[in-house]
Amino acid sequence: MEKVDINDYILSHSDDEGDLLAALNRDANVNLLRPRMLSGHLQGRILKMFCRMLRPKRALEIGTYTAYATLCMAEGMEEGSLIHTIEINDEMEDFIQKYVSQSPHKDKIKVHYGDAMDIIPQLNETFDLVFIDANKRLYSKYYDLVFPMVRPGGLILADNTLWDGKVTEEHVPAADKQTLGILAFNDKIKADDRVEKVILPLRDGLTMIWKK
Ligand SMILES: C[S@@+](CC[C@H](N)C(=O)[O-])C[C@H]1O[C@@H](n2cnc3c(N)ncnc32)[C@H](O)[C@@H]1O
């Protein structure tokens, strides 16, 4: 008998992503340049589960891309809650709108188009949950900007913090600003006494940062 791939086994024994997200995933793989950027089935179900457990009233996602993760988080959030999500590339607007508009959770989602560095200061919110998943060079800046807006006891998640394993390479070229950005962010979080932190070795690395 052929051995079942462990990732297929995990997905086949976890919740389905559902028809809408499966269609989004297929559409992204056929029509977008970098479909691997979206969270995907496993991480999406985990983000939903975080929302089920934490019951955030206000959430923020920095880096929407297709809204795959946005839709997953909104699915786990309660009625009356809201997730703000920020996307710098307004060419994604039609794609995002196509799927958000079909979701039964669309009323919990507010999409902002523009640079998160400009939009975050305009959001008059206190966040229970923040998902950092935009420009890897700017993770430390997003963190500093959003930190005062997270309530004590709130959670910040940062995606891609293992950056394809490049974080353990002996020599990182000065031109590789993305890896250097992630390295600086990981060191900053490790040294920050205001938070408890753990890197989950999930997919490309997902850091959980709990504000004391
Ligand atoms: C990895 S993708 C996000 C994936 C999405 N969070 C998910 O899990 O499905 C990163 C996105 O961040 C966007 N982005 C990059 N810099 C940004 C910024 N300063 N403000 C807002 N969005 C930004 C990019 O255009 C890209 O669509």
Ligand as a Chemical Component Dictionary entry (heavy atoms), coordinates in Angstrom:
data_LIG
# 
_chem_comp.id                   LIG 
_chem_comp.type                 NON-POLYMER 
_chem_comp.pdbx_formal_charge   0 
_chem_comp.three_letter_code    LIG 
# 
loop_
_chem_comp_atom.comp_id 
_chem_comp_atom.atom_id 
_chem_comp_atom.alt_atom_id 
_chem_comp_atom.type_symbol 
_chem_comp_atom.charge 
_chem_comp_atom.model_Cartn_x 
_chem_comp_atom.model_Cartn_y 
_chem_comp_atom.model_Cartn_z 
_chem_comp_atom.pdbx_ordinal 
LIG C1  C1  C 0  1.772  37.460 1.912  1  
LIG S1  S1  S 1  0.597  38.502 1.166  2  
LIG C2  C2  C 0  -0.751 38.450 2.315  3  
LIG C3  C3  C 0  -1.437 37.108 2.382  4  
LIG C4  C4  C 0  -2.685 37.077 3.225  5  
LIG N1  N1  N 0  -2.494 37.715 4.509  6  
LIG C5  C5  C 0  -3.086 35.636 3.452  7  
LIG O1  O1  O 0  -2.631 35.053 4.439  8  
LIG O2  O2  O -1 -3.815 35.052 2.641  9  
LIG C6  C6  C 0  1.256  40.106 1.452  10 
LIG C7  C7  C 0  0.427  41.269 0.902  11 
LIG O3  O3  O 0  0.857  42.462 1.574  12 
LIG C8  C8  C 0  0.728  43.543 0.687  13 
LIG N2  N2  N 0  1.545  44.659 1.215  14 
LIG C9  C9  C 0  2.900  44.817 1.118  15 
LIG N3  N3  N 0  3.282  45.936 1.753  16 
LIG C10 C10 C 0  2.153  46.504 2.262  17 
LIG C11 C11 C 0  1.893  47.680 3.014  18 
LIG N4  N4  N 0  2.885  48.498 3.401  19 
LIG N5  N5  N 0  0.621  47.964 3.364  20 
LIG C12 C12 C 0  -0.390 47.124 2.994  21 
LIG N6  N6  N 0  -0.201 45.995 2.273  22 
LIG C13 C13 C 0  1.048  45.687 1.919  23 
LIG C14 C14 C 0  1.194  42.959 -0.650 24 
LIG O4  O4  O 0  0.725  43.720 -1.739 25 
LIG C15 C15 C 0  0.611  41.533 -0.584 26 
LIG O5  O5  O 0  -0.628 41.461 -1.247 27 
# 
loop_
_chem_comp_bond.comp_id 
_chem_comp_bond.atom_id_1 
_chem_comp_bond.atom_id_2 
_chem_comp_bond.value_order 
_chem_comp_bond.pdbx_ordinal 
LIG C1  S1  SING 1  
LIG S1  C2  SING 2  
LIG S1  C6  SING 3  
LIG C2  C3  SING 4  
LIG C3  C4  SING 5  
LIG C4  N1  SING 6  
LIG C4  C5  SING 7  
LIG C5  O1  DOUB 8  
LIG C5  O2  SING 9  
LIG C6  C7  SING 10 
LIG C7  O3  SING 11 
LIG C7  C15 SING 12 
LIG O3  C8  SING 13 
LIG C8  N2  SING 14 
LIG C8  C14 SING 15 
LIG N2  C9  SING 16 
LIG N2  C13 SING 17 
LIG C9  N3  DOUB 18 
LIG N3  C10 SING 19 
LIG C10 C11 SING 20 
LIG C10 C13 DOUB 21 
LIG C11 N4  SING 22 
LIG C11 N5  DOUB 23 
LIG N5  C12 SING 24 
LIG C12 N6  DOUB 25 
LIG N6  C13 SING 26 
LIG C14 O4  SING 27 
LIG C14 C15 SING 28 
LIG C15 O5  SING 29 
# 
